[in-house]
Amino acid sequence: VPQHVWRINLDTPEEAHQNLSFGAADRWWEQTDLTKLILASNKLQCLSEDVKLLPALTVLDVHDNELTSLPSALGQLENLQKLDVSHNKLKSIPEELMQLSHLKSLLLHHNELSHLPDGFGQLVNLEELDLSNNHLTDIPTSFALLVNLVRLNLAFNQLKNLPADISAMRSLRHLDCTKNYLETVPSKLATMASLEQLYLRKNKLRSLPELPSCKLLKELHAGENQIEILNAENLKHLNCLSVLELRDNKIKSVPDEITLLQKLERLDLANNDISRLPYTLGNLPQLKFLALEGNPLRTIRRDLLQKGTQELLKYLRSKIQDDVTSPNGEPPATAMTLPSESRINMHAITSLKLLEYSEKQAAAIPDEMFDAVRSNPVTTVNFSKNQLNSIPPRIVELKDSVCDVNLGFNKISSISLELCVLHKLTHLDIRFVTCVGLP
């Protein structure tokens, strides 16, 4: 770097030494200090300590060079907000860099870093941190102090685990851990309420993490792992999910809870061991892309898979009624079995606005039935011909939509006030119950 670049704030411009009259646009004595310096895509092998002569810098971009180290004087650039040193040959970061308390964006990707300073948590105003494509084997626990971090990219490193303290990053919306050696994900990751995009592709995971508190999660990418089982618990809390990518795993079955993901737009299950799908998958209202190639599906012809997502969804919807009961009248075996051995009929809920759980001889209505309704308002409830002793208390959750309730042929001894909350109720069937009075 030419020396006069570092001294640009100090030296008088050459024009000032000449006896010239300056126009309004050339009033050099009124110029402010340099705030942005871009030295990218050169052949720089080192940066001078004279960088400290530019204390007003807010942006320093030296990406795509041949730097093997950084000057400790960088720590004196107290106004620096963005530092891009990506695509170099850095093996370490000077401790002085941790003094940049106003830094918001730090790009270190595509270097040769094998460790990070323990004091990394001092960069408390950091919002974007890209450490991808390095040789990192662990992450400092001080990362927990980066509470303003929004985007964290750890992809293509050698991480075997993530510190549980990472969950303290309460502002984190984008976390990329693609291509590492992760076998598990810390359970505390589930508490990251701001998380919107989670990339876990190309690791060694055997199961998906349970994320009950990640209510805002929109994208979950976990392809190219060793996942064998897709549990209902992995899915039922992910109400905002629009992209679920699970290709190139060892998944054998898909639980019916997949149909609770009402905002799902892309579902990639290619190259797994799935032999059967829940036909109610065809009722997902937002689904635009469904990849199933490379699975031993017994019930879907190969030529149908090649016709595209909409034809496939149309076929699945056409099979829903055939799937409700088997030829002998028994409920079919599914990936999700309720206590009564009965499946949730999502077609009835979404299309017919009917919540039905009748003729089961059940003493209680499983919570899964009410959970399945969620954002799908039902107008009719049929709980007849069971062994109910009381009105199911969760029926109040349907108060804004239900008009018709059938509780006939049960053992209900009294009618509780729950029914009074159903302000749209127009028809109530309580035939052959044993109630002795009304409230």
C-alpha positions in Angstrom: 0.0 0.0 0.0 1.5 3.4 -1.0 2.6 5.3 2.1 0.5 8.4 1.2 -2.7 6.3 1.6 -1.9 5.8 5.3 -1.0 9.5 5.6 -3.9 10.9 3.6 -5.4 12.6 6.7 -2.0 14.1 7.7 -0.3 15.4 4.6 -1.4 18.5 2.7 -2.6 17.7 -0.8 -0.1 18.4 -3.5 -2.4 21.0 -5.0 -2.1 23.2 -1.9 1.6 23.8 -2.6 0.7 25.4 -5.9 -0.4 29.0 -6.3 -3.9 28.1 -7.6 -7.4 29.4 -6.9 -9.6 26.6 -5.7 -13.3 26.2 -6.7 -16.0 25.4 -4.1 -15.7 21.7 -4.8 -11.9 21.7 -4.2 -11.8 23.2 -0.7 -9.4 20.6 0.5 -9.0 22.2 3.9 -12.6 21.4 4.7 -12.4 17.7 3.8 -13.2 15.2 6.5 -11.0 12.3 7.6 -11.1 9.1 5.5 -13.9 6.7 6.7 -13.9 4.0 4.1 -10.9 2.1 2.7 -11.1 -0.7 0.2 -8.0 -2.6 -0.7 -9.6 -5.8 -1.9 -8.4 -8.1 -4.7 -4.8 -7.1 -4.7 -1.7 -9.1 -3.8 -1.1 -7.7 -0.3 1.0 -9.9 1.9 0.9 -7.6 4.9 -0.8 -4.5 6.3 1.3 -1.7 7.8 1.0 -0.7 11.4 0.4 2.8 10.0 -3.3 1.8 9.6 -3.6 3.5 13.0 -3.1 6.9 11.2 -6.7 6.4 9.9 -8.6 6.5 13.2 -11.9 7.7 11.5 -12.2 4.5 9.5 -15.6 2.8 9.8 -15.1 0.3 6.9 -11.9 -1.5 6.1 -12.1 -4.1 3.3 -9.0 -6.1 2.5 -10.6 -9.3 1.3 -9.1 -11.5 -1.5 -5.4 -10.8 -0.8 -2.5 -12.9 0.5 -2.4 -11.7 4.1 -1.0 -14.2 6.6 -1.4 -11.9 9.7 -3.0 -8.6 10.8 -1.3 -5.7 12.5 -2.1 -5.2 16.2 -2.7 -1.5 15.3 -6.1 -2.5 14.0 -7.2 -2.4 17.6 -6.8 1.4 17.6 -9.4 1.9 15.0 -12.1 2.6 17.6 -14.7 3.8 15.1 -14.5 0.7 12.9 -17.9 -0.9 12.2 -17.1 -3.3 9.3 -13.9 -5.4 8.8 -13.6 -7.7 5.9 -10.5 -9.8 5.8 -12.0 -12.9 4.1 -10.3 -14.9 1.4 -6.7 -14.5 2.8 -4.3 -16.8 4.5 -4.7 -15.8 8.1 -3.8 -18.4 10.7 -4.6 -16.3 13.8 -6.3 -13.1 14.9 -4.5 -10.5 17.1 -5.9 -10.1 20.6 -6.0 -6.3 19.9 -8.8 -6.9 17.5 -11.1 -7.6 20.5 -10.9 -3.9 21.4 -13.1 -2.9 18.5 -16.2 -2.3 20.6 -18.2 -0.6 17.8 -17.6 -3.4 15.3 -20.9 -4.7 13.8 -19.7 -6.9 10.9 -16.6 -9.1 11.0 -15.9 -11.3 7.9 -13.2 -13.9 8.4 -14.4 -16.6 6.0 -12.0 -18.6 3.7 -8.8 -18.3 5.9 -6.7 -20.8 7.7 -7.9 -20.1 11.3 -7.6 -23.1 13.7 -8.5 -21.2 16.9 -10.1 -17.9 18.1 -9.1 -15.5 20.9 -10.9 -16.3 24.2 -11.9 -12.6 24.5 -14.1 -12.8 21.4 -17.1 -12.0 23.6 -15.8 -8.4 24.0 -17.2 -7.6 20.5 -20.6 -7.0 22.1 -22.0 -4.9 19.3 -21.3 -7.5 16.6 -24.3 -8.2 14.4 -22.7 -10.3 11.7 -19.9 -12.9 12.0 -18.7 -15.1 9.2 -16.1 -17.8 10.2 -17.0 -20.3 7.5 -14.3 -22.2 5.5 -11.6 -22.3 8.2 -10.1 -25.0 10.4 -11.9 -24.4 13.7 -12.3 -27.3 16.0 -14.1 -25.4 18.8 -15.8 -22.1 19.7 -14.9 -19.9 22.6 -17.5 -20.0 25.4 -17.3 -16.2 25.4 -19.5 -16.3 22.3 -22.4 -16.3 24.7 -21.7 -12.5 25.3 -22.5 -11.7 21.6 -26.1 -10.9 22.5 -26.6 -8.6 19.5 -25.4 -11.1 16.9 -28.0 -11.7 14.1 -26.1 -13.8 11.7 -23.5 -16.4 12.6 -21.8 -18.6 9.9 -19.7 -21.5 11.1 -20.0 -23.6 8.0 -17.2 -25.8 6.6 -15.1 -26.1 9.7 -14.1 -29.1 11.9 -16.5 -28.5 14.8 -17.5 -31.6 16.8 -19.9 -29.8 19.1 -21.4 -26.4 19.8 -21.1 -24.8 23.3 -24.5 -24.8 25.0 -23.8 -21.1 25.9 -24.5 -20.3 22.3 -28.2 -20.2 23.3 -27.6 -16.9 25.1 -27.4 -15.2 21.7 -31.0 -13.9 22.0 -30.9 -11.9 18.8 -29.6 -14.6 16.5 -31.8 -15.2 13.5 -29.4 -17.1 11.1 -27.2 -19.9 12.2 -25.2 -21.9 9.6 -23.3 -25.0 10.8 -23.1 -26.8 7.4 -20.3 -29.3 6.8 -18.9 -29.9 10.3 -18.7 -33.1 12.4 -21.7 -32.4 14.7 -23.3 -35.6 16.1 -25.7 -33.7 18.4 -27.0 -30.2 18.9 -27.1 -28.8 22.4 -30.7 -29.0 23.8 -30.4 -25.3 24.9 -30.5 -24.4 21.2 -34.2 -25.0 21.5 -34.5 -21.8 23.6 -33.3 -19.5 20.8 -36.6 -17.7 20.3 -35.4 -15.4 17.5 -33.9 -18.1 15.3 -35.4 -18.1 11.7 -32.9 -20.1 9.7 -31.0 -23.1 10.9 -28.5 -24.9 8.6 -27.2 -28.3 9.8 -26.5 -30.0 6.5 -23.5 -32.3 6.0 -22.9 -33.3 9.6 -23.3 -36.6 11.5 -26.7 -36.0 13.2 -28.8 -39.1 13.9 -31.9 -37.1 14.8 -33.3 -33.7 14.5 -33.1 -31.4 17.5 -36.3 -30.6 19.3 -37.0 -26.9 19.0 -40.1 -26.2 21.1 -39.3 -22.5 21.7 -38.2 -21.7 18.1 -41.6 -20.3 17.2 -40.2 -18.1 14.4 -38.1 -20.8 12.7 -38.8 -20.6 8.9 -36.1 -22.7 7.4 -34.6 -26.0 8.7 -31.9 -27.6 6.5 -30.6 -31.0 7.8 -29.8 -32.9 4.6 -26.8 -35.2 4.2 -26.8 -36.5 7.8 -27.6 -39.9 9.3 -31.1 -39.2 10.5 -33.1 -42.4 10.7 -36.2 -41.4 12.7 -38.4 -38.3 12.2 -40.2 -38.0 15.5 -43.5 -36.2 16.0 -41.8 -34.1 18.7 -39.4 -32.8 16.2 -42.1 -31.2 14.1 -45.2 -30.3 16.1 -43.9 -27.0 17.4 -42.6 -25.6 14.1 -45.7 -23.8 13.1 -43.9 -21.1 11.0 -41.7 -23.5 9.1 -41.8 -22.8 5.3 -38.7 -24.9 4.3 -37.8 -28.3 5.6 -34.9 -30.0 3.9 -34.1 -33.6 4.9 -32.6 -35.1 1.7 -29.9 -37.8 1.7 -30.7 -39.2 5.2 -31.9 -42.6 6.3 -35.5 -41.7 7.2 -37.9 -44.6 7.1 -41.2 -43.0 7.8 -42.9 -39.6 8.0 -45.2 -38.9 10.9 -48.7 -37.6 10.4 -47.7 -34.4 12.3 -46.0 -33.3 9.1 -49.5 -32.0 8.2 -49.4 -29.6 11.1 -46.8 -27.5 9.3 -49.5 -25.5 7.6 -47.0 -22.8 6.3 -44.7 -25.3 4.7 -43.8 -24.3 1.1 -40.8 -26.6 0.4 -40.3 -30.2 1.6 -37.3 -32.1 0.4 -37.3 -35.8 1.4 -35.3 -37.1 -1.6 -32.9 -40.1 -1.2 -34.2 -41.6 2.0 -35.7 -45.0 2.9 -39.4 -43.9 3.0 -41.8 -46.5 1.7 -45.1 -44.8 2.6 -46.3 -41.2 3.0 -49.3 -39.9 4.9 -51.8 -39.0 2.2 -52.9 -36.0 4.1 -49.6 -34.4 3.1 -51.6 -33.4 0.0 -53.7 -31.0 2.1 -50.8 -28.7 3.1 -52.2 -25.4 1.7 -48.9 -23.6 0.9 -46.8 -26.6 -0.4 -45.2 -25.7 -3.7 -42.3 -28.1 -3.9 -42.1 -31.7 -2.8 -39.1 -33.9 -3.6 -39.4 -37.6 -3.1 -37.1 -39.1 -5.7 -34.7 -41.8 -4.5 -37.2 -43.4 -2.0 -38.6 -47.0 -2.2 -42.2 -45.7 -2.3 -44.6 -48.6 -2.7 -47.8 -46.6 -3.2 -46.7 -44.0 -5.7 -45.7 -44.8 -9.3 -42.3 -43.6 -10.5 -43.9 -41.8 -13.5 -46.1 -39.8 -11.1 -43.0 -38.6 -9.2 -41.8 -37.1 -12.5 -44.9 -35.1 -13.2 -44.2 -32.4 -10.6 -45.4 -31.3 -7.2 -48.9 -30.3 -8.1 -49.8 -33.6 -9.7 -48.3 -35.5 -6.8 -50.3 -33.5 -4.3 -53.4 -34.0 -6.3 -52.8 -37.8 -6.2 -52.2 -37.8 -2.4 -55.5 -35.9 -1.9 -57.3 -38.4 -4.0 -56.1 -41.2 -1.8 -57.2 -39.6 1.5 -60.6 -41.2 1.7 -59.2 -44.6 0.8 -56.7 -44.2 3.6 -59.2 -43.4 6.4 -60.1 -47.1 6.9 -58.7 -50.3 5.6 -60.8 -53.0 3.8 -61.5 -54.8 7.1 -62.7 -51.6 8.7 -59.8 -51.2 11.0 -57.8 -47.9 11.1 -54.6 -48.3 9.1 -51.2 -48.4 10.8 -49.5 -45.0 10.6 -46.3 -43.4 11.8 -48.3 -41.7 14.6 -50.6 -43.8 16.7 -52.9 -42.1 19.2 -53.8 -43.8 22.5 -57.0 -45.2 20.9 -55.0 -46.5 17.9 -56.7 -44.0 15.7 -55.3 -41.5 13.3 -56.0 -37.8 13.0 -58.0 -37.1 9.9 -56.4 -33.8 8.8 -58.6 -33.9 5.6 -61.7 -33.7 7.7 -60.2 -30.8 9.8 -58.9 -28.7 6.9 -61.5 -29.4 4.2 -64.7 -30.4 6.1 -64.0 -28.3 9.2 -64.9 -31.4 11.2 -63.1 -32.6 14.4 -64.2 -36.3 14.8 -63.3 -38.7 17.5 -66.3 -41.0 17.8 -66.9 -44.7 18.5 -63.5 -45.1 20.2 -64.8 -46.2 23.7 -62.3 -43.6 25.0 -62.5 -42.1 28.5 -60.8 -38.9 27.3 -60.1 -37.0 24.1 -56.4 -37.1 23.3 -54.6 -33.7 23.3 -53.3 -34.5 19.8 -56.8 -34.0 18.5 -57.0 -30.4 19.7 -53.4 -29.8 18.8 -54.2 -30.8 15.2 -56.8 -28.0 14.9 -54.5 -25.1 15.7 -55.0 -22.5 13.0 -57.7 -24.5 11.2 -61.1 -23.5 12.6 -63.6 -26.3 12.8 -67.4 -25.8 12.9 -68.4 -29.4 13.9 -67.3 -31.6 16.7 -68.3 -35.2 17.0 -67.2 -37.0 20.3 -70.2 -39.3 20.4 -70.2 -43.0 21.4 -67.3 -43.0 23.9 -66.9 -43.4 27.6 -66.5 -39.6 28.5 -67.4 -38.7 32.1 -67.2 -35.0 31.5 -67.1 -32.3 28.9 -63.6 -32.2 27.4 -62.2 -28.9 29.0 -60.2 -28.1 25.9 -63.4 -27.7 23.9 -63.2 -24.0 24.9 -60.4 -23.6 22.5 -62.9 -23.9 19.7 -65.2 -21.2 21.0 -64.8 -18.8 18.0 -65.8 -21.3 15.3 -67.7 -24.4 16.5 -71.5 -24.4 15.8 -72.4 -28.1 16.1 -71.3 -30.4 19.1 -72.3 -34.1 19.4 -71.6 -35.6 22.8 -74.3 -38.3 22.6 -73.9 -41.8 23.9 -71.4 -41.1 26.7 -71.3 -41.3 30.5 -71.3 -37.6 31.2 -72.9 -37.0 34.6 -73.2 -33.2 34.4 -72.9 -30.5 31.8 -70.1 -28.1 32.8 -69.9 -24.4 32.0 -67.4 -25.0 29.2 -70.2 -25.2 26.8 -71.4 -21.7 27.7 -68.2 -20.3 26.3 -69.1 -21.6 22.8 -70.9 -18.5 21.7 -71.5 -19.7 18.1 -73.1 -23.0 19.3 -76.4 -23.7 17.4 -76.8 -27.4 17.8 -76.0 -29.6 20.8 -76.6 -33.4 20.9 -76.4 -35.0 24.4 -78.7 -38.0 23.7 -78.2 -41.0 26.0 -75.9 -39.4 28.5 -76.5 -39.8 32.2 -76.5 -36.1 33.3 -78.8 -35.3 36.1 -79.2 -31.6 35.5 -78.1 -28.5 33.7 -76.1 -25.6 35.2 
